[in-house]
Amino acid sequence: MILDSMLCLSSLISQRKDPLSVDALCPYDYYQKCVYSVGKNVALDKAQDPDGKILARCLISTNLLCIYEMFFVAVDSVYVKGAGGILATIMARTDKSGGILQQSPFHYTCFWATVVCDLILSLKLECPCTFSIEKMWRSLDPGYDEYDSYEAFLHEKTSIKDAVEDCSSFVVTNEKTTWWLHKVTFLFILVNDFYNQYDVITQEDFMTNKRFHRWLVLKEKIEEFERRMPIYLKPLIFIPAAEEKDFPKIFFKDEKTVVTAINFRLAKLLLHAALEEKLQVLDVGLTLKERASYPHKYSENLAREVAGIMKTYDADMRIWPINIHSLRQASRFIEPSSPCFETLKNLTARVISVCQTRLNILDLMEDKAENSRPASLHSFVEA
């Protein structure tokens, strides 16, 4: 089952890179075999699978199918739902006294694979994540509080001035960088879910400005992350754009830090967009005051930074394939009338070519430019 899912994904990637190297039906054949095996085994009860090994294999296979699903313009996050459901079943059957995710590298790895795939597909579909961090995952593992506090990082230097006095500030382990990446991913999910939430608010919610107060809580979380962010997560080199049509060049210490920086900027983008578009409040003066605190072209400048980071790391296959959705999000905040819109189109064309998405995105971009509809309402990178 796992082998079928691996061959399904690898043959698809090979076929995308070189259509003549693999029969077009090959990925589909392995896909059918894998889906059949998962469907047959996932329904086994605890008596038939007492140690959970078969269910664990189903989870790994479904996680790989989540990646397979990302190669297409999904209409529904089928395999994210499947992976999340299987993982939830495994966690529900596991003793919670020791902390499921902290004690098991297997559960921990599958959890993050599911969470990231869920986030990416929710951004593609412009909807909240299928599985809520606060409502679902915390209830399954209440002890998983590794990312609730910055206590372990209070000694970290946050500025060059402080860091030059302590050379060890520039020495960082991979585990530390991973912690910050996971932390900002959690924040990004919370902001994305808030932004894409379409629940009908009650009269009481409206009268008490409930969504605005929730927005303030998220703003404080983002600002705290920025205050606590250590020096090694900040740009090593920042070269401003020479012209309005260009993007800035931004370099970081490694690819993992790049993804952290992109996610942080996207979280700030959606938080600001929520303030502009999605707050139903009685006291409009509250939102007007907050809007006035942001600088001119705040969203576009952040979007330009995201595009600039992607362009800086040209054709880096550890960044581009997993951040096509980032370029898609950034594109929503750059108007067709902007001097850099043509540069964005060229960057998008290159990303499509390098990552083998093979989608007719450029025609959609042309439609956007012709219609000149508000950039915040639609986006044009579909994978």
C-alpha positions in Angstrom: 0.0 0.0 0.0 2.8 2.5 0.9 4.8 1.4 -2.1 1.8 2.0 -4.4 1.4 5.5 -3.0 5.1 6.2 -3.4 5.1 4.9 -7.0 1.9 6.9 -7.8 3.5 10.1 -6.6 7.0 9.5 -8.1 5.6 8.5 -11.5 3.4 11.5 -11.6 6.4 13.8 -10.8 8.5 12.0 -13.5 5.7 12.3 -16.0 5.3 16.0 -15.3 9.1 16.6 -15.8 9.3 14.5 -18.9 6.0 13.4 -20.5 7.7 10.7 -22.6 9.5 9.1 -19.7 6.4 7.6 -18.1 3.1 6.3 -19.5 0.4 8.8 -18.7 -1.8 6.1 -17.1 1.0 4.8 -14.8 0.4 7.3 -11.9 -3.4 6.6 -12.1 -2.9 2.8 -12.0 -0.8 3.0 -8.8 -3.3 5.5 -7.5 -6.2 3.1 -8.0 -4.3 0.3 -6.3 -3.4 2.5 -3.3 -6.9 3.9 -2.9 -8.4 0.4 -3.0 -6.0 -0.9 -0.3 -6.6 2.1 1.9 -10.3 1.8 1.6 -10.2 -1.9 2.4 -8.0 -1.6 5.5 -9.0 1.8 7.0 -12.3 0.4 8.2 -10.7 -2.3 10.4 -11.7 -2.1 14.0 -9.3 -2.3 17.0 -10.0 -6.0 17.4 -8.8 -6.7 13.8 -5.8 -4.3 14.1 -5.0 -4.3 17.8 -1.5 -2.7 17.5 -2.6 -0.2 15.0 0.1 -1.1 12.4 -2.3 -1.4 9.5 -4.0 1.9 10.3 -0.5 3.5 10.5 0.2 2.3 7.0 -3.1 3.7 5.8 -2.1 7.1 7.4 1.3 7.2 5.6 -0.2 6.2 2.3 -2.9 8.9 2.7 -0.4 11.5 3.6 1.4 10.8 0.3 -1.9 11.0 -1.5 -2.3 14.5 0.0 0.8 15.5 -1.9 -0.6 13.8 -5.1 -3.8 15.8 -4.6 -1.8 19.1 -4.6 -0.8 18.6 -8.2 -4.3 19.2 -9.3 -6.9 22.0 -9.0 -8.7 20.3 -6.2 -12.4 20.9 -5.7 -12.4 19.2 -2.3 -9.6 18.3 0.1 -10.4 14.5 -0.1 -7.1 13.1 1.2 -6.5 15.8 3.7 -9.8 14.8 5.3 -8.8 11.2 5.0 -5.4 11.7 6.6 -6.8 13.9 9.4 -9.6 11.3 10.1 -7.1 8.4 10.2 -4.7 10.3 12.5 -7.6 11.4 14.7 -8.7 7.8 15.0 -5.1 6.7 15.9 -4.8 9.5 18.5 -8.2 8.7 20.0 -7.1 5.1 20.5 -3.8 6.0 22.1 -3.2 6.7 25.8 -3.1 10.4 26.3 -1.3 10.4 29.6 2.2 10.7 28.1 1.4 13.3 25.4 0.8 11.6 22.0 2.6 13.9 19.7 5.5 14.7 22.0 6.2 11.1 22.8 5.9 9.6 19.3 8.0 10.7 16.3 5.7 8.9 14.0 2.6 10.6 15.2 4.5 13.9 15.3 5.6 13.6 11.7 2.2 12.5 10.4 0.5 15.3 12.3 2.7 18.0 10.7 2.4 16.5 7.3 -1.4 16.6 7.6 -1.5 20.1 9.1 0.7 21.6 6.3 -1.3 19.9 3.5 -4.5 21.1 5.1 -3.2 24.6 5.3 -2.0 24.6 1.6 -5.3 23.2 0.3 -7.3 25.7 2.4 -5.4 28.5 0.9 -6.0 27.1 -2.6 -9.8 26.8 -1.9 -10.0 30.0 0.1 -11.7 28.4 3.1 -10.8 27.5 6.7 -8.7 24.5 7.4 -10.6 21.2 7.5 -9.3 20.4 11.0 -9.2 23.2 13.5 -6.0 23.5 15.6 -7.9 24.9 18.6 -11.1 22.8 18.4 -9.9 19.4 17.2 -6.2 18.8 17.6 -6.0 20.3 21.1 -8.9 18.1 22.2 -7.1 15.0 20.9 -3.9 15.8 22.6 -4.5 18.5 25.3 -0.9 18.1 26.5 0.6 19.3 23.2 1.6 22.8 24.4 5.1 23.0 23.0 4.2 26.1 21.0 2.1 27.9 23.6 5.0 29.7 25.2 8.2 31.5 24.2 9.8 30.7 27.5 12.6 28.5 26.0 13.6 31.4 23.8 13.6 34.4 26.1 17.4 34.5 26.1 17.5 34.8 22.3 18.9 38.0 20.9 16.5 39.9 18.7 18.7 42.7 17.3 22.1 43.1 15.7 23.1 45.5 18.5 22.5 42.8 21.2 23.8 39.9 19.1 27.3 41.4 18.4 28.0 41.2 22.1 27.4 37.5 22.1 28.7 35.5 19.1 26.8 32.4 20.1 23.6 34.3 19.1 24.4 33.5 15.5 24.8 29.8 16.2 21.5 28.0 15.9 20.4 24.4 15.7 18.0 22.9 13.2 15.6 22.1 16.0 15.3 25.8 17.0 14.5 26.8 13.4 11.9 24.1 13.2 10.3 25.3 16.3 9.8 28.8 14.9 8.6 27.4 11.6 6.0 25.4 13.4 5.0 28.3 15.6 4.4 30.6 12.7 2.5 27.9 10.8 0.1 27.6 13.8 -0.4 31.4 13.8 -0.9 31.4 10.0 -3.6 28.7 10.3 -5.4 30.8 13.0 -5.3 33.9 10.9 -6.4 32.0 7.7 -9.3 30.4 9.5 -10.4 33.8 10.9 -10.1 35.5 7.5 -12.0 32.7 5.6 -14.7 32.2 8.2 -18.1 32.8 6.7 -20.3 32.1 9.7 -23.4 34.3 10.1 -22.8 36.3 13.2 -25.5 36.8 15.8 -26.9 40.1 16.9 -25.0 39.8 20.1 -21.7 39.3 18.3 -22.4 42.4 16.2 -23.4 44.5 19.2 -20.3 43.5 21.2 -17.9 43.8 18.3 -16.9 40.2 18.8 -15.0 39.7 15.6 -13.0 42.8 16.1 -11.9 41.7 19.6 -10.9 38.3 18.1 -8.9 40.2 15.5 -7.1 42.1 18.2 -6.2 38.8 19.9 -4.7 37.6 16.6 -2.9 40.9 16.1 -1.3 40.6 19.5 -0.1 37.0 18.7 1.5 38.2 15.5 3.1 41.2 17.2 4.4 39.0 20.0 6.0 36.6 17.4 7.7 39.6 15.7 9.0 40.9 19.1 10.3 37.5 20.1 11.8 36.6 16.7 15.5 36.0 17.1 18.2 37.5 15.0 18.9 34.3 13.0 15.3 34.4 11.6 15.7 37.9 10.2 17.0 38.7 6.7 20.8 38.4 6.3 20.6 40.8 3.3 17.8 43.0 2.2 18.3 44.9 -1.1 15.4 47.2 -1.8 13.9 47.2 -5.3 15.8 49.5 -7.6 12.6 50.4 -9.5 8.9 50.3 -8.8 8.5 47.4 -11.3 11.0 45.2 -9.4 10.9 43.2 -6.2 13.3 43.4 -3.3 16.0 40.8 -2.9 15.9 39.1 0.5 18.4 36.5 1.7 18.0 34.3 4.8 20.3 31.7 6.5 18.6 28.7 5.0 15.5 27.4 3.2 13.7 26.6 6.4 14.0 30.2 7.5 12.8 31.3 4.1 9.6 29.3 4.5 9.2 30.8 8.1 9.6 34.3 6.7 7.1 33.7 3.9 4.5 32.3 6.2 4.9 35.2 8.6 4.4 37.7 5.9 1.3 35.9 4.6 -0.2 35.8 8.1 0.3 39.6 8.4 -1.2 40.0 4.9 -4.4 38.1 5.7 -4.7 39.7 9.1 -4.7 43.2 7.5 -7.1 42.0 4.8 -9.5 40.8 7.5 -9.4 44.3 9.0 -10.2 45.8 5.6 -12.9 43.4 4.5 -14.2 40.9 7.0 -15.0 42.7 10.3 -18.7 43.1 11.0 -18.9 45.5 13.9 -21.3 48.0 15.4 -18.6 50.6 16.3 -17.0 51.3 12.9 -14.6 53.8 14.6 -12.7 50.9 16.1 -11.7 49.5 12.7 -11.0 53.0 11.3 -8.6 53.7 14.1 -6.7 50.4 13.4 -6.6 51.0 9.7 -5.1 54.4 10.2 -2.2 52.8 12.1 -1.0 50.9 9.0 1.4 52.6 6.5 0.4 53.4 3.0 0.5 50.4 0.6 1.1 48.0 3.5 -0.5 45.0 1.9 1.2 45.5 -1.5 4.6 46.0 0.1 4.3 42.8 2.0 3.1 41.0 -1.1 6.1 42.4 -3.0 8.4 41.0 -0.3 6.8 37.5 -0.6 7.3 37.7 -4.4 10.8 39.0 -3.9 11.8 36.1 -1.6 10.5 33.7 -4.3 12.5 35.5 -7.0 15.6 35.7 -4.8 15.6 31.9 -4.4 15.2 31.3 -8.2 14.3 27.7 -9.1 15.2 26.5 -5.6 13.3 23.2 -5.5 13.3 23.2 -1.7 11.2 26.4 -1.7 9.3 26.9 -5.0 7.2 23.7 -5.2 5.9 24.0 -1.7 5.3 27.7 -1.9 3.3 28.1 -5.2 0.3 28.9 -2.9 2.4 31.7 -1.4 2.8 33.4 -4.7 -0.9 32.9 -5.3 -1.8 34.6 -2.0 0.6 37.5 -2.7 -0.8 38.1 -6.1 -4.2 38.9 -4.6 -2.7 42.1 -3.1 -1.0 43.4 -6.2 -3.3 45.4 -8.5 -3.0 45.0 -12.3 -2.2 48.8 -12.4 0.8 48.3 -10.2 4.2 48.8 -12.0 5.3 45.4 -10.7 2.4 43.4 -12.1 4.2 42.5 -15.3 7.2 41.4 -13.2 4.8 39.2 -11.2 3.4 37.7 -14.4 6.9 36.8 -15.5 7.8 35.3 -12.2 4.6 33.3 -12.2 5.4 31.9 -15.7 8.8 30.8 -14.5 7.4 29.1 -11.4 4.9 27.3 -13.5 7.6 26.1 -15.9 10.1 25.0 -13.2 7.5 23.3 -10.9 5.7 21.6 -13.8 2.2 22.7 -12.8 1.1 22.9 -16.4 -1.9 25.1 -15.7 -3.1 27.8 -17.9 -2.5 30.5 -15.2 -1.2 33.2 -17.5 -4.5 33.5 -19.4 -6.2 34.0 -16.0 -3.8 36.7 -15.2 -4.6 38.4 -18.5 -8.3 38.3 -17.6 -7.5 39.9 -14.3 -5.6 42.7 -15.9 -8.4 43.3 -18.5 -11.2 43.2 -16.0 -9.3 45.2 -13.4 -11.4 43.7 -10.7 -10.2 44.3 -7.0 -7.2 42.1 -6.4 -8.4 41.2 -3.0 -11.4 39.3 -4.3 -9.7 36.9 -6.7 -6.4 35.3 -7.2 -4.8 33.7 -10.3 -2.3 31.1 -9.3 -4.4 27.9 -9.1 -1.9 25.4 -7.8 
